[in-house]
Amino acid sequence: MMESTSLVLRTLYTRDDSVKFFYSVSSEPNYDFLSFKLNGSGNCLKSRVKFHGPRLAFPCSAGLNKMEWAYKKDSLSASNGF
C-alpha cells in the first residue's frame, strides 16, 4: 500500500521560460519516490537515501502551466520500522 503527498502549482507565464528547482530526498531506495510532472508529463522519479540532487530544469511554454511534485511512501515498510 502506498501513501502519498503532493503539491500542485498552476502558474501563468507571460513568455516561454523554464521551471528550475533544487531538491532533497531522504527515502527508502526502490520503495519511496519523489516525482515531478510538468503539465501532466515528463515524470522525473527519484528514490534514494538522503540524496541532495542537482538543480533540475524543465522548459515550459507561455500560458498556464501545471507543476506537480508528489512523494509516495510504501506504508508497509514504514509500519515495519524502516
MARGU-762615 format. One line per 4 residues: number of its first residue (from 1); their letters; for each residue x, y, z of N, C-alpha, C, CB. Coordinates in Angstrom, 1 decimal. Each point is the difference from the previous one (the first is absolute). Glycine has a CB too. Layout:
% residues N
NUM) a) X/Y/Z/X/Y/Z/X/Y/Z/X/Y/Z  ...;
% end
This chain:
% residues 82
1) mmes) 0.8/-1.2/0.0/-0.8/1.2/0.0/0.9/1.2/0.0/-1.9/-1.2/1.2  1.6/2.2/-2.1/0.8/1.2/-0.1/-0.8/1.2/0.7/1.1/-0.9/-2.1  -0.4/1.7/2.8/-0.6/1.3/0.5/0.7/1.1/-0.8/-0.4/-0.9/2.3  -0.3/1.9/-2.6/0.6/1.1/-0.8/-0.4/1.4/0.5/0.0/-1.6/-1.9;
5) tslv) 0.9/2.5/1.6/-0.3/1.4/0.3/0.4/0.8/-1.3/0.4/-0.2/2.5  -1.1/1.2/-2.8/0.3/0.7/-1.3/-0.2/1.5/0.2/-0.6/-2.0/-1.4  1.3/2.7/0.6/-0.1/1.5/-0.1/-0.2/0.3/-1.5/1.5/0.4/2.0  -2.6/0.4/-2.3/-0.3/0.4/-1.4/0.0/1.5/0.0/-1.3/-2.1/-0.4;
9) lrtl) 2.0/2.6/-0.6/0.1/1.5/-0.2/-0.5/0.2/-1.5/1.9/0.4/1.8  -2.7/0.6/-2.0/-0.4/0.4/-1.3/0.5/1.5/-0.1/-2.0/-1.6/-0.2  2.9/1.8/-0.8/0.6/1.3/-0.2/-0.2/0.5/-1.4/1.7/-0.5/1.8  -2.0/1.8/-2.0/-0.2/0.6/-1.3/1.4/0.6/-0.4/-2.5/0.4/0.4;
13) ytrd) 3.1/-0.8/-1.4/1.2/0.5/-0.6/-0.3/1.0/-1.1/1.3/-2.1/0.7  -0.7/3.2/-0.7/-0.3/1.0/-1.1/0.9/-0.3/-1.3/-0.7/1.7/1.8  1.7/-2.5/-1.6/0.8/-0.4/-1.1/0.6/-1.4/0.2/0.6/2.5/-0.4  0.0/-3.1/-0.6/0.6/-1.3/0.2/1.2/0.2/1.0/-0.6/-0.7/-2.4;
17) dsvk) 0.7/-0.3/3.3/1.0/0.0/1.0/0.3/-1.4/0.5/-0.8/2.3/0.8  1.3/-2.5/0.4/0.2/-1.3/0.5/-0.3/0.0/1.5/1.7/-0.5/-1.8  -2.0/-0.7/2.3/-0.2/-0.2/1.4/1.3/-0.6/0.5/-2.5/-0.4/-0.2  3.1/1.1/1.2/1.3/-0.5/0.6/-0.1/-0.1/1.5/1.2/1.1/-1.9;
21) ffys) -0.7/-2.2/2.4/0.0/-0.2/1.5/1.0/-1.0/0.4/-2.4/0.5/0.0  2.8/-0.4/1.2/0.9/-1.0/0.7/-0.9/-0.9/0.8/2.0/1.6/0.1  -1.5/-2.7/0.3/-0.9/-0.9/0.8/0.9/-0.9/0.9/-1.7/0.0/-1.8  1.1/-0.5/2.8/0.7/-0.9/1.0/-1.0/-1.1/0.3/1.5/1.9/0.9;
25) vsse) -1.0/-3.1/-0.9/-0.8/-1.2/0.3/0.7/-0.9/1.1/-1.0/0.1/-2.4  0.2/-0.5/3.3/0.4/-0.9/1.0/-1.0/-1.1/0.0/1.2/1.7/1.5  -0.9/-2.8/-2.2/-1.0/-1.1/-0.1/0.6/-1.4/-0.1/-1.4/1.7/-1.3  0.5/-2.7/1.3/0.5/-1.3/0.0/0.1/-0.4/-1.5/-1.1/-0.6/2.2;
29) pnyd) 2.3/0.2/-2.7/0.2/-0.2/-1.4/-1.0/-1.1/-0.6/2.4/0.6/0.3  -2.9/-0.3/-1.4/-0.9/-0.9/-0.7/-1.4/-0.2/0.6/2.0/-1.1/-0.8  -2.3/1.8/1.9/-1.3/-0.1/0.6/-0.7/1.4/0.1/0.9/-2.0/1.3  -0.1/3.1/-1.0/-0.5/1.3/0.1/0.5/0.9/-1.1/-0.1/-0.3/2.5;
33) flsf) -0.8/1.1/-3.1/0.4/0.7/-1.2/-0.5/1.5/0.1/-0.1/-2.1/-1.3  0.9/3.0/0.8/-0.3/1.4/-0.3/-0.1/0.1/-1.5/1.1/0.9/2.2  -2.2/-0.4/-2.6/-0.2/0.2/-1.5/-0.4/1.5/-0.3/-0.7/-2.4/-0.2  1.0/2.8/-1.0/-0.4/1.3/-0.5/-0.6/-0.1/-1.4/1.8/1.1/1.4;
37) klng) -2.9/-0.5/-1.6/-0.7/0.1/-1.3/-0.2/1.4/-0.4/-1.1/-2.3/0.3  1.3/2.7/-1.5/-0.4/1.3/-0.6/-1.0/-0.2/-1.0/2.3/0.9/0.4  -3.5/-0.3/-0.1/-1.2/-0.2/-0.9/-0.3/-1.4/-0.3/0.6/2.1/-1.1  -0.5/-3.0/2.2/-0.4/-1.3/-0.1/0.9/-1.0/-0.6/-2.2/0.9/-0.1;
41) sgnc) 3.4/-0.5/-0.4/0.9/-0.9/-0.6/1.5/0.3/0.5/-1.6/-0.2/-2.0  2.5/-0.5/1.4/1.4/0.2/0.3/0.3/-0.4/1.4/0.1/1.8/-1.6  -0.5/-3.0/2.0/0.2/-0.5/1.4/1.5/-0.1/0.3/-2.3/-1.1/-0.1  2.7/1.7/1.2/1.4/-0.1/0.5/-0.1/-0.7/1.3/0.8/2.1/-1.2;
45) lksr) -0.4/-3.4/1.3/-0.1/-0.8/1.2/1.3/-0.1/0.8/-2.0/-1.2/-1.1  2.0/1.4/2.4/1.2/-0.2/0.8/-0.3/-0.9/1.2/0.8/2.3/-0.8  0.1/-3.2/1.1/-0.1/-0.8/1.2/1.4/-0.3/0.5/-2.2/-1.0/-0.8  2.6/1.7/1.9/1.3/-0.1/0.5/-0.1/0.2/1.5/1.1/0.7/-2.1;
49) vkfh) 0.0/-1.1/2.8/0.1/0.3/1.4/0.8/1.3/0.2/-0.1/-2.5/0.6  -0.5/3.5/0.0/0.7/1.2/0.3/0.7/0.6/-1.2/0.2/-0.7/2.4  -0.9/1.0/-3.4/0.5/0.4/-1.3/-0.3/1.5/-0.2/-0.2/-2.3/-1.0  1.3/3.1/0.7/-0.2/1.4/-0.3/0.3/0.2/-1.5/0.7/0.7/2.4;
53) gprl) -1.7/-0.5/-3.1/0.1/0.0/-1.5/0.5/1.2/-0.5/-1.8/-1.6/-0.1  2.2/1.6/-1.2/0.4/1.2/-0.7/-1.2/0.8/-0.4/2.0/-1.2/-0.9  -1.8/2.4/0.4/-1.1/0.8/-0.4/-0.6/-0.6/-1.3/1.0/2.1/1.0  -2.3/-2.3/-1.0/-0.7/-0.5/-1.1/-0.6/1.2/-0.8/-0.5/-2.3/1.2;
57) afpc) 0.3/2.1/-2.5/-0.6/1.1/-0.8/-0.9/-0.7/-1.1/2.0/1.6/0.5  -3.2/-1.1/-0.6/-0.9/-0.5/-1.0/-0.6/1.2/-0.8/-0.6/-2.0/1.5  0.8/2.0/-2.8/-0.6/1.1/-0.8/-1.5/0.1/0.1/2.0/-0.2/-1.6  -2.6/1.4/1.6/-1.4/0.1/0.0/-0.4/1.1/-1.0/-0.2/-0.9/2.4;
61) sagl) -1.0/0.8/-2.9/-0.5/1.0/-1.0/-0.7/1.1/0.7/-0.2/-1.8/-1.7  0.1/2.9/1.0/-0.9/1.1/0.5/-1.4/-0.5/0.2/1.5/1.8/-1.2  -2.2/-1.2/2.2/-1.3/-0.4/0.3/-0.1/-0.7/1.3/-0.5/-0.3/-2.4  -0.6/-0.4/2.7/-0.2/-0.7/1.3/0.8/-1.3/0.0/-2.3/1.1/0.3;
65) nkme) 3.1/-1.3/0.7/0.7/-1.2/0.2/-0.3/-0.7/1.3/1.9/0.9/-1.5  -2.0/-2.2/1.6/-0.3/-0.7/1.2/1.3/-0.8/0.4/-2.5/-0.2/-0.6  3.0/0.5/1.8/1.2/-0.7/0.5/-0.5/-0.9/1.2/1.6/1.9/-0.7  -1.2/-3.2/0.7/-0.4/-0.9/1.1/1.1/-0.8/0.5/-2.2/-0.1/-1.0;
69) wayk) 2.4/0.3/2.3/1.0/-0.8/0.8/-0.8/-1.0/0.8/1.8/1.9/0.0  -1.3/-3.2/0.0/-0.7/-1.0/0.8/1.0/-0.9/0.7/-2.0/0.1/-1.5  1.7/-0.4/2.8/0.9/-0.9/0.7/-0.9/-1.2/0.4/1.5/1.8/0.9  -1.0/-3.0/-1.4/-0.8/-1.2/0.3/0.9/-0.9/0.9/-1.2/0.1/-2.2;
73) kdsl) 0.5/-0.5/3.3/0.7/-0.8/1.0/-0.6/-1.3/0.1/0.7/2.0/1.3  0.1/-3.1/-1.2/-0.6/-1.4/0.2/-0.3/-0.1/1.5/1.4/-0.9/-2.0  -2.7/0.9/2.3/-0.4/0.0/1.4/0.3/-1.4/0.6/-1.8/1.6/-0.5  1.9/-2.6/-0.2/0.3/-1.3/0.6/1.4/0.0/0.6/-1.4/-1.2/-1.7;
77) sasn) 2.4/1.7/1.0/1.4/0.1/0.6/0.0/1.0/1.1/1.0/-0.6/-2.2  -1.8/1.7/2.1/-0.1/1.0/1.1/-0.6/-0.7/1.3/-0.2/1.9/-1.7  -0.7/-2.7/1.5/-0.6/-0.7/1.2/0.9/-1.0/0.6/-2.3/0.4/-0.9  3.2/-0.9/0.2/1.0/-1.0/0.5/1.2/0.6/0.6/-0.8/-1.5/-1.7;
81) gf) 0.8/2.9/1.8/1.1/0.6/0.7/1.1/0.5/-0.9/-0.6/-1.3/1.9  0.5/1.2/-3.2/1.0/0.4/-0.9/-0.1/1.5/-0.3/0.1/-2.3/-1.0;
% end
